Amino acid sequence: MKNQTYPTDLTNRQWNCIKDLIPPAKTGGCPRTVDPRQVINAIFSVVVGGIQ
């Protein structure tokens, strides 16, 4: 499934600048099921566009 893109989504260049700042998943817990980039994009979408 291809994700829909929004104007607030990070570009590849922006993502490459911040991806190392996101801590890795902890061992022993459940594996991550959502891509951290998608989470950041969702946060930016709400911050910039608000919930209208």
N, CA, C and O atoms as a Tripos MOL2 file, in Angstrom:
@<TRIPOS>MOLECULE
protein
  208   207    52     0     0
PROTEIN
NO_CHARGES

@<TRIPOS>ATOM
      1 N           0.8450   -1.1750    0.0000 N.3       1 MET1
      2 CA          0.0000    0.0000    0.0000 C.3       1 MET1
      3 C           0.8940    1.2420    0.0000 C.2       1 MET1
      4 O           1.7940    1.3710    0.8300 O.2       1 MET1
      5 N           0.6390    2.1370   -0.9240 N.am      2 LYS2
      6 CA          1.4140    3.3740   -0.9990 C.3       2 LYS2
      7 C           0.7720    4.4110   -0.0920 C.2       2 LYS2
      8 O          -0.4480    4.5750   -0.0770 O.2       2 LYS2
      9 N           1.6120    5.1050    0.6620 N.am      3 ASN3
     10 CA          1.1230    6.1270    1.5730 C.3       3 ASN3
     11 C           0.8330    7.4080    0.8150 C.2       3 ASN3
     12 O           1.5340    7.7570   -0.1350 O.2       3 ASN3
     13 N          -0.2070    8.1010    1.2450 N.am      4 GLN4
     14 CA         -0.5460    9.3840    0.6540 C.3       4 GLN4
     15 C           0.4450   10.4250    1.1740 C.2       4 GLN4
     16 O           0.8050   10.4040    2.3510 O.2       4 GLN4
     17 N           0.8770   11.3150    0.3200 N.am      5 THR5
     18 CA          1.8140   12.3480    0.7500 C.3       5 THR5
     19 C           1.0780   13.6560    0.9800 C.2       5 THR5
     20 O           0.0670   13.9420    0.3390 O.2       5 THR5
     21 N           1.6030   14.4380    1.9030 N.am      6 TYR6
     22 CA          1.0330   15.7260    2.2600 C.3       6 TYR6
     23 C           2.1330   16.7800    2.1640 C.2       6 TYR6
     24 O           3.3160   16.4380    2.2010 O.2       6 TYR6
     25 N           1.7660   18.0420    2.0410 N.am      7 PRO7
     26 CA          2.7880   19.0940    1.9390 C.3       7 PRO7
     27 C           3.6800   19.1790    3.1790 C.2       7 PRO7
     28 O           4.8080   19.6660    3.0940 O.2       7 PRO7
     29 N           3.1880   18.7110    4.3240 N.am      8 THR8
     30 CA          3.9700   18.7820    5.5630 C.3       8 THR8
     31 C           4.9070   17.5960    5.7460 C.2       8 THR8
     32 O           5.6880   17.5840    6.6970 O.2       8 THR8
     33 N           4.8570   16.5980    4.8680 N.am      9 ASP9
     34 CA          5.7240   15.4200    5.0030 C.3       9 ASP9
     35 C           7.1900   15.8040    4.8250 C.2       9 ASP9
     36 O           7.5330   16.7080    4.0640 O.2       9 ASP9
     37 N           8.0360   15.0860    5.5510 N.am     10 LEU10
     38 CA          9.4690   15.3130    5.4400 C.3      10 LEU10
     39 C           9.9870   14.8520    4.0830 C.2      10 LEU10
     40 O           9.5460   13.8360    3.5470 O.2      10 LEU10
     41 N          10.9160   15.6050    3.5450 N.am     11 THR11
     42 CA         11.6000   15.1500    2.3440 C.3      11 THR11
     43 C          12.6550   14.1310    2.7700 C.2      11 THR11
     44 O          12.9600   14.0120    3.9570 O.2      11 THR11
     45 N          13.2060   13.4040    1.8170 N.am     12 ASN12
     46 CA         14.2590   12.4380    2.1380 C.3      12 ASN12
     47 C          15.4610   13.1310    2.7690 C.2      12 ASN12
     48 O          16.0860   12.5870    3.6800 O.2      12 ASN12
     49 N          15.7800   14.3000    2.3010 N.am     13 ARG13
     50 CA         16.9220   15.0350    2.8430 C.3      13 ARG13
     51 C          16.6640   15.4350    4.2940 C.2      13 ARG13
     52 O          17.5500   15.3060    5.1390 O.2      13 ARG13
     53 N          15.4600   15.9170    4.5890 N.am     14 GLN14
     54 CA         15.1200   16.2820    5.9610 C.3      14 GLN14
     55 C          15.1250   15.0540    6.8680 C.2      14 GLN14
     56 O          15.6320   15.1060    7.9880 O.2      14 GLN14
     57 N          14.5630   13.9570    6.3820 N.am     15 TRP15
     58 CA         14.5150   12.7300    7.1730 C.3      15 TRP15
     59 C          15.9300   12.2370    7.4840 C.2      15 TRP15
     60 O          16.2000   11.8090    8.6060 O.2      15 TRP15
     61 N          16.8210   12.2910    6.5140 N.am     16 ASN16
     62 CA         18.1930   11.8460    6.7340 C.3      16 ASN16
     63 C          18.8970   12.6870    7.8030 C.2      16 ASN16
     64 O          19.7980   12.1940    8.4820 O.2      16 ASN16
     65 N          18.4970   13.9390    7.9530 N.am     17 CYS17
     66 CA         19.1060   14.8060    8.9660 C.3      17 CYS17
     67 C          18.6640   14.4350   10.3820 C.2      17 CYS17
     68 O          19.4400   14.6000   11.3240 O.2      17 CYS17
     69 N          17.4420   13.9410   10.5530 N.am     18 ILE18
     70 CA         16.9370   13.7020   11.9080 C.3      18 ILE18
     71 C          16.7830   12.2320   12.2810 C.2      18 ILE18
     72 O          16.5440   11.9370   13.4520 O.2      18 ILE18
     73 N          16.9070   11.3110   11.3560 N.am     19 LYS19
     74 CA         16.6140    9.9070   11.6620 C.3      19 LYS19
     75 C          17.5130    9.3210   12.7410 C.2      19 LYS19
     76 O          17.0930    8.4220   13.4680 O.2      19 LYS19
     77 N          18.7270    9.8070   12.8560 N.am     20 ASP20
     78 CA         19.6330    9.2930   13.8830 C.3      20 ASP20
     79 C          19.2790    9.8010   15.2810 C.2      20 ASP20
     80 O          19.7910    9.2770   16.2710 O.2      20 ASP20
     81 N          18.4140   10.8100   15.3780 N.am     21 LEU21
     82 CA         18.0030   11.3480   16.6720 C.3      21 LEU21
     83 C          16.8840   10.5250   17.3220 C.2      21 LEU21
     84 O          16.6200   10.6770   18.5150 O.2      21 LEU21
     85 N          16.2360    9.6680   16.5540 N.am     22 ILE22
     86 CA         15.1520    8.8340   17.0780 C.3      22 ILE22
     87 C          15.7740    7.5960   17.7210 C.2      22 ILE22
     88 O          16.5230    6.8640   17.0750 O.2      22 ILE22
     89 N          15.4590    7.3660   19.0020 N.am     23 PRO23
     90 CA         16.0750    6.2220   19.6750 C.3      23 PRO23
     91 C          15.5960    4.8960   19.0830 C.2      23 PRO23
     92 O          14.4650    4.7970   18.6070 O.2      23 PRO23
     93 N          16.4610    3.8770   19.1140 N.am     24 PRO24
     94 CA         16.0570    2.5730   18.5970 C.3      24 PRO24
     95 C          15.0130    1.9360   19.5110 C.2      24 PRO24
     96 O          14.8680    2.3220   20.6710 O.2      24 PRO24
     97 N          14.2990    0.9690   18.9790 N.am     25 ALA25
     98 CA         13.2960    0.2480   19.7700 C.3      25 ALA25
     99 C          14.0020   -0.5040   20.8930 C.2      25 ALA25
    100 O          15.1120   -1.0070   20.7190 O.2      25 ALA25
    101 N          13.3430   -0.5710   22.0410 N.am     26 LYS26
    102 CA         13.9220   -1.2620   23.1820 C.3      26 LYS26
    103 C          13.8230   -2.7690   22.9860 C.2      26 LYS26
    104 O          12.8710   -3.2690   22.3880 O.2      26 LYS26
    105 N          14.8050   -3.4720   23.4890 N.am     27 THR27
    106 CA         14.7800   -4.9350   23.3950 C.3      27 THR27
    107 C          13.8420   -5.4890   24.4590 C.2      27 THR27
    108 O          13.6720   -4.9010   25.5270 O.2      27 THR27
    109 N          13.2470   -6.6150   24.1510 N.am     28 GLY28
    110 CA         12.3660   -7.2740   25.1030 C.3      28 GLY28
    111 C          10.9170   -6.8550   25.0090 C.2      28 GLY28
    112 O          10.0420   -7.5230   25.5600 O.2      28 GLY28
    113 N          10.6510   -5.7740   24.3280 N.am     29 GLY29
    114 CA          9.2680   -5.3210   24.1890 C.3      29 GLY29
    115 C           8.6900   -5.7540   22.8560 C.2      29 GLY29
    116 O           9.2930   -6.5360   22.1210 O.2      29 GLY29
    117 N           7.5250   -5.2380   22.5620 N.am     30 CYS30
    118 CA          6.8990   -5.5260   21.2710 C.3      30 CYS30
    119 C           7.6630   -4.7750   20.1760 C.2      30 CYS30
    120 O           8.1150   -3.6510   20.3940 O.2      30 CYS30
    121 N           7.8050   -5.3870   19.0200 N.am     31 PRO31
    122 CA          8.4760   -4.6800   17.9200 C.3      31 PRO31
    123 C           7.6100   -3.5240   17.4290 C.2      31 PRO31
    124 O           6.3850   -3.5480   17.5550 O.2      31 PRO31
    125 N           8.2610   -2.5280   16.8750 N.am     32 ARG32
    126 CA          7.5200   -1.3880   16.3250 C.3      32 ARG32
    127 C           6.7080   -1.8360   15.1230 C.2      32 ARG32
    128 O           7.1820   -2.6030   14.2840 O.2      32 ARG32
    129 N           5.4980   -1.3540   15.0550 N.am     33 THR33
    130 CA          4.6390   -1.7160   13.9330 C.3      33 THR33
    131 C           4.4230   -0.5300   12.9910 C.2      33 THR33
    132 O           3.8660   -0.6900   11.9050 O.2      33 THR33
    133 N           4.8620    0.6550   13.4080 N.am     34 VAL34
    134 CA          4.6920    1.8610   12.6060 C.3      34 VAL34
    135 C           6.0750    2.4560   12.3500 C.2      34 VAL34
    136 O           6.9220    2.5040   13.2420 O.2      34 VAL34
    137 N           6.2810    2.8990   11.1350 N.am     35 ASP35
    138 CA          7.5360    3.5400   10.7540 C.3      35 ASP35
    139 C           7.6560    4.8810   11.4860 C.2      35 ASP35
    140 O           6.7240    5.6850   11.4390 O.2      35 ASP35
    141 N           8.7810    5.1390   12.1620 N.am     36 PRO36
    142 CA          8.9450    6.4210   12.8670 C.3      36 PRO36
    143 C           8.7710    7.6380   11.9550 C.2      36 PRO36
    144 O           8.3160    8.6900   12.4040 O.2      36 PRO36
    145 N           9.1260    7.4980   10.7020 N.am     37 ARG37
    146 CA          8.9550    8.6180    9.7700 C.3      37 ARG37
    147 C           7.4770    8.9580    9.6020 C.2      37 ARG37
    148 O           7.1210   10.1320    9.5010 O.2      37 ARG37
    149 N           6.6200    7.9490    9.5710 N.am     38 GLN38
    150 CA          5.1850    8.1880    9.4650 C.3      38 GLN38
    151 C           4.6480    8.8980   10.7060 C.2      38 GLN38
    152 O           3.7550    9.7400   10.6090 O.2      38 GLN38
    153 N           5.1900    8.5580   11.8590 N.am     39 VAL39
    154 CA          4.7670    9.2090   13.1030 C.3      39 VAL39
    155 C           5.1480   10.6820   13.0800 C.2      39 VAL39
    156 O           4.3310   11.5390   13.4190 O.2      39 VAL39
    157 N           6.3830   10.9840   12.6820 N.am     40 ILE40
    158 CA          6.8390   12.3760   12.5990 C.3      40 ILE40
    159 C           5.9960   13.1470   11.5850 C.2      40 ILE40
    160 O           5.6120   14.2870   11.8430 O.2      40 ILE40
    161 N           5.7050   12.5370   10.4370 N.am     41 ASN41
    162 CA          4.8740   13.2010    9.4280 C.3      41 ASN41
    163 C           3.4820   13.5060    9.9740 C.2      41 ASN41
    164 O           2.9290   14.5700    9.6950 O.2      41 ASN41
    165 N           2.9110   12.5860   10.7450 N.am     42 ALA42
    166 CA          1.5810   12.8140   11.3240 C.3      42 ALA42
    167 C           1.6120   13.9570   12.3270 C.2      42 ALA42
    168 O           0.6960   14.7790   12.3660 O.2      42 ALA42
    169 N           2.6620   14.0110   13.1380 N.am     43 ILE43
    170 CA          2.7940   15.1020   14.1110 C.3      43 ILE43
    171 C           2.8930   16.4440   13.3930 C.2      43 ILE43
    172 O           2.2190   17.4020   13.7710 O.2      43 ILE43
    173 N           3.7260   16.5150   12.3660 N.am     44 PHE44
    174 CA          3.8570   17.7670   11.6120 C.3      44 PHE44
    175 C           2.5480   18.1640   10.9400 C.2      44 PHE44
    176 O           2.2300   19.3500   10.8520 O.2      44 PHE44
    177 N           1.8000   17.1970   10.4720 N.am     45 SER45
    178 CA          0.5200   17.4850    9.8290 C.3      45 SER45
    179 C          -0.4390   18.1460   10.8040 C.2      45 SER45
    180 O          -1.1200   19.1070   10.4460 O.2      45 SER45
    181 N          -0.5030   17.6420   12.0370 N.am     46 VAL46
    182 CA         -1.3980   18.2130   13.0490 C.3      46 VAL46
    183 C          -0.8940   19.5690   13.5030 C.2      46 VAL46
    184 O          -1.6840   20.4980   13.6750 O.2      46 VAL46
    185 N           0.4210   19.6970   13.7020 N.am     47 VAL47
    186 CA          0.9830   20.9600   14.1790 C.3      47 VAL47
    187 C           0.7850   22.0740   13.1510 C.2      47 VAL47
    188 O           0.4150   23.1920   13.5090 O.2      47 VAL47
    189 N           1.0280   21.7750   11.8900 N.am     48 VAL48
    190 CA          0.9360   22.8010   10.8470 C.3      48 VAL48
    191 C          -0.5170   23.0770   10.4580 C.2      48 VAL48
    192 O          -0.9280   24.2330   10.3600 O.2      48 VAL48
    193 N          -1.2950   22.0070   10.2350 N.am     49 GLY49
    194 CA         -2.6560   22.1860    9.7530 C.3      49 GLY49
    195 C          -3.7050   22.2590   10.8290 C.2      49 GLY49
    196 O          -4.8040   22.7670   10.6090 O.2      49 GLY49
    197 N          -3.3620   21.7490   11.9960 N.am     50 GLY50
    198 CA         -4.3460   21.7140   13.0830 C.3      50 GLY50
    199 C          -5.4240   20.6960   12.7940 C.2      50 GLY50
    200 O          -5.4810   20.1100   11.7130 O.2      50 GLY50
    201 N          -6.2650   20.4980   13.7670 N.am     51 ILE51
    202 CA         -7.4110   19.6130   13.5750 C.3      51 ILE51
    203 C          -8.6000   20.5240   13.3410 C.2      51 ILE51
    204 O          -9.1320   21.1360   14.2660 O.2      51 ILE51
    205 N          -8.9980   20.5970   12.0970 N.am     52 GLN52
    206 CA        -10.0280   21.5700   11.7250 C.3      52 GLN52
    207 C         -11.4090   21.0000   11.7680 C.2      52 GLN52
    208 O         -12.3760   21.7040   11.4790 O.2      52 GLN52
@<TRIPOS>BOND
     1     1     2 1
     2     2     3 1
     3     3     4 2
     4     3     5 am
     5     5     6 1
     6     6     7 1
     7     7     8 2
     8     7     9 am
     9     9    10 1
    10    10    11 1
    11    11    12 2
    12    11    13 am
    13    13    14 1
    14    14    15 1
    15    15    16 2
    16    15    17 am
    17    17    18 1
    18    18    19 1
    19    19    20 2
    20    19    21 am
    21    21    22 1
    22    22    23 1
    23    23    24 2
    24    23    25 am
    25    25    26 1
    26    26    27 1
    27    27    28 2
    28    27    29 am
    29    29    30 1
    30    30    31 1
    31    31    32 2
    32    31    33 am
    33    33    34 1
    34    34    35 1
    35    35    36 2
    36    35    37 am
    37    37    38 1
    38    38    39 1
    39    39    40 2
    40    39    41 am
    41    41    42 1
    42    42    43 1
    43    43    44 2
    44    43    45 am
    45    45    46 1
    46    46    47 1
    47    47    48 2
    48    47    49 am
    49    49    50 1
    50    50    51 1
    51    51    52 2
    52    51    53 am
    53    53    54 1
    54    54    55 1
    55    55    56 2
    56    55    57 am
    57    57    58 1
    58    58    59 1
    59    59    60 2
    60    59    61 am
    61    61    62 1
    62    62    63 1
    63    63    64 2
    64    63    65 am
    65    65    66 1
    66    66    67 1
    67    67    68 2
    68    67    69 am
    69    69    70 1
    70    70    71 1
    71    71    72 2
    72    71    73 am
    73    73    74 1
    74    74    75 1
    75    75    76 2
    76    75    77 am
    77    77    78 1
    78    78    79 1
    79    79    80 2
    80    79    81 am
    81    81    82 1
    82    82    83 1
    83    83    84 2
    84    83    85 am
    85    85    86 1
    86    86    87 1
    87    87    88 2
    88    87    89 am
    89    89    90 1
    90    90    91 1
    91    91    92 2
    92    91    93 am
    93    93    94 1
    94    94    95 1
    95    95    96 2
    96    95    97 am
    97    97    98 1
    98    98    99 1
    99    99   100 2
   100    99   101 am
   101   101   102 1
   102   102   103 1
   103   103   104 2
   104   103   105 am
   105   105   106 1
   106   106   107 1
   107   107   108 2
   108   107   109 am
   109   109   110 1
   110   110   111 1
   111   111   112 2
   112   111   113 am
   113   113   114 1
   114   114   115 1
   115   115   116 2
   116   115   117 am
   117   117   118 1
   118   118   119 1
   119   119   120 2
   120   119   121 am
   121   121   122 1
   122   122   123 1
   123   123   124 2
   124   123   125 am
   125   125   126 1
   126   126   127 1
   127   127   128 2
   128   127   129 am
   129   129   130 1
   130   130   131 1
   131   131   132 2
   132   131   133 am
   133   133   134 1
   134   134   135 1
   135   135   136 2
   136   135   137 am
   137   137   138 1
   138   138   139 1
   139   139   140 2
   140   139   141 am
   141   141   142 1
   142   142   143 1
   143   143   144 2
   144   143   145 am
   145   145   146 1
   146   146   147 1
   147   147   148 2
   148   147   149 am
   149   149   150 1
   150   150   151 1
   151   151   152 2
   152   151   153 am
   153   153   154 1
   154   154   155 1
   155   155   156 2
   156   155   157 am
   157   157   158 1
   158   158   159 1
   159   159   160 2
   160   159   161 am
   161   161   162 1
   162   162   163 1
   163   163   164 2
   164   163   165 am
   165   165   166 1
   166   166   167 1
   167   167   168 2
   168   167   169 am
   169   169   170 1
   170   170   171 1
   171   171   172 2
   172   171   173 am
   173   173   174 1
   174   174   175 1
   175   175   176 2
   176   175   177 am
   177   177   178 1
   178   178   179 1
   179   179   180 2
   180   179   181 am
   181   181   182 1
   182   182   183 1
   183   183   184 2
   184   183   185 am
   185   185   186 1
   186   186   187 1
   187   187   188 2
   188   187   189 am
   189   189   190 1
   190   190   191 1
   191   191   192 2
   192   191   193 am
   193   193   194 1
   194   194   195 1
   195   195   196 2
   196   195   197 am
   197   197   198 1
   198   198   199 1
   199   199   200 2
   200   199   201 am
   201   201   202 1
   202   202   203 1
   203   203   204 2
   204   203   205 am
   205   205   206 1
   206   206   207 1
   207   207   208 2
@<TRIPOS>SUBSTRUCTURE
     1 MET1         2 RESIDUE 1 A MET
     2 LYS2         6 RESIDUE 1 A LYS
     3 ASN3        10 RESIDUE 1 A ASN
     4 GLN4        14 RESIDUE 1 A GLN
     5 THR5        18 RESIDUE 1 A THR
     6 TYR6        22 RESIDUE 1 A TYR
     7 PRO7        26 RESIDUE 1 A PRO
     8 THR8        30 RESIDUE 1 A THR
     9 ASP9        34 RESIDUE 1 A ASP
    10 LEU10       38 RESIDUE 1 A LEU
    11 THR11       42 RESIDUE 1 A THR
    12 ASN12       46 RESIDUE 1 A ASN
    13 ARG13       50 RESIDUE 1 A ARG
    14 GLN14       54 RESIDUE 1 A GLN
    15 TRP15       58 RESIDUE 1 A TRP
    16 ASN16       62 RESIDUE 1 A ASN
    17 CYS17       66 RESIDUE 1 A CYS
    18 ILE18       70 RESIDUE 1 A ILE
    19 LYS19       74 RESIDUE 1 A LYS
    20 ASP20       78 RESIDUE 1 A ASP
    21 LEU21       82 RESIDUE 1 A LEU
    22 ILE22       86 RESIDUE 1 A ILE
    23 PRO23       90 RESIDUE 1 A PRO
    24 PRO24       94 RESIDUE 1 A PRO
    25 ALA25       98 RESIDUE 1 A ALA
    26 LYS26      102 RESIDUE 1 A LYS
    27 THR27      106 RESIDUE 1 A THR
    28 GLY28      110 RESIDUE 1 A GLY
    29 GLY29      114 RESIDUE 1 A GLY
    30 CYS30      118 RESIDUE 1 A CYS
    31 PRO31      122 RESIDUE 1 A PRO
    32 ARG32      126 RESIDUE 1 A ARG
    33 THR33      130 RESIDUE 1 A THR
    34 VAL34      134 RESIDUE 1 A VAL
    35 ASP35      138 RESIDUE 1 A ASP
    36 PRO36      142 RESIDUE 1 A PRO
    37 ARG37      146 RESIDUE 1 A ARG
    38 GLN38      150 RESIDUE 1 A GLN
    39 VAL39      154 RESIDUE 1 A VAL
    40 ILE40      158 RESIDUE 1 A ILE
    41 ASN41      162 RESIDUE 1 A ASN
    42 ALA42      166 RESIDUE 1 A ALA
    43 ILE43      170 RESIDUE 1 A ILE
    44 PHE44      174 RESIDUE 1 A PHE
    45 SER45      178 RESIDUE 1 A SER
    46 VAL46      182 RESIDUE 1 A VAL
    47 VAL47      186 RESIDUE 1 A VAL
    48 VAL48      190 RESIDUE 1 A VAL
    49 GLY49      194 RESIDUE 1 A GLY
    50 GLY50      198 RESIDUE 1 A GLY
    51 ILE51      202 RESIDUE 1 A ILE
    52 GLN52      206 RESIDUE 1 A GLN
